[in-house]
Amino acid sequence: MGCSIAKDSLIETGNCNKNNAVCTWIKLNVDQTGFYRVKYDDDLAAGLKYAIETNCLSATDRFGILDDSYALCIACQQSLSSFFTLMGAYKKELDYTVLSLLISVSDKVARIAADATPELVDYIKQFFINLFQYSAEKLGWEPRQGESHLDAMLRGELLTALAVFGHDITQKEAIRRFQAFLDDRNTALLPPDTRKAAYVAVMQTVSTSNRWGYESLLRVYRETDLSQEKGRILSSLASCTDPDIVLEVLNFLLSSEVRSQDAVFGLAVSREGRETAWGWLKDNWDHISKTWGSGFLITRFISAIVSQFSSYEKAVEVEEFFASRIKPSIARTLKQSMERVHINANWVQSIQNEKQHLAEVVRELAHRKY
């Protein structure tokens, strides 16, 4: 077991017996009390990975290790290969805070990796499916008696992630429950906590030749009076991978059917729809600026759409477009979004430099059964 050297120590150490060999680990910044990142060499990282797998660390420390490693990876101070290997240690994680971070990180990493190594996308998605399956199966679709509010929240996040990554079983079950929901809005098969997962799963099946899911969700949107439900639907619509449908969704946001303060919920577009979203933003900028320009919501249009890109060429294009349209109300957000694009572009280059080793690691992780 891990043990603190002293009550107020910032270092925690421990020994784990692994196959009759001693696995020594050390964790700095215990309970994340210090405001700094920690980078471990390969040997120390391997020990920490085993400490995570054997539950020798607190949830706070597991969170900290993941968060530090992710930040270092973005800064190109750690390879994506080693970060994926670390993520694999969280396969039996059940703590809400840690898993929520893991889900958020996996979505961002999947998008960047798809730009850097598109040939590995399917392997990366399968790895993330494998990573979240244990936790999702533990929680299931049905609420359990006496479960905490965090369990209910986590269930929805896990199922949504599996739907986005294309887990066939999750998608089919989500659609089955959604169909029951269409017949009976009060069905116990789809309580509010899992509706987002069902809506996202439905939108993954939508295309210009198969509009059933999209039109069904629009019907639910129009029939409900609950603002929370409308927001839940809006935040799911643009997850569709068909750019033509994404354009329809974005145009719908500008219609009289969507309250101006709710339009920003629908800006969470899929990676496949980001170019469409950028074109839409440019084409409608005058209207958007006139409608939302006096408040803070206009900044959401910029950050949600621009920050998704990861090339220097796109950064130049964005800068040129806004050069004659800059206003004090958007200047800071635009600068931050451009910084994010440059960070993403640097990260893509770093990932491409480790492409061969990354391919080996990802293929092994994708085929590993958890």
Secondary structure, 3 states (H helix, E strand, C coil): CEEECCCCCCEEEEEEEECCEEEEEEEECHHHCCCCCCCCCHHHHHHHHHHHHCCCCCHHHHHHHHHHHHHHHHCCCCCHHHHHHHHHHHCCCCCHHHHHHHHHHHHHHHHHHHHHCHHHHHHHHHHHHHHHHHHHHHHCCCCCCCCCHHHHHHHHHHHHHHHHCCCHHHHHHHHHHHHHHHHCCCCCCCCHHHHHHHHHHHHHCCECCECHHHHHHHHHHHHCCCHHHHHHHHHHHCCCCCHHHHHHHHHHHCCCCCCCCCHHHHHCCCHHHHHHHHHHHHHCHHHHHHHHCCCCCHHHHHHHHHCCCCCHHHHHHHHHHHCCCCCHHHHHHHHHHHHHHHHHHHHHHHHHHCHHHHHHHHHHHHHCCC
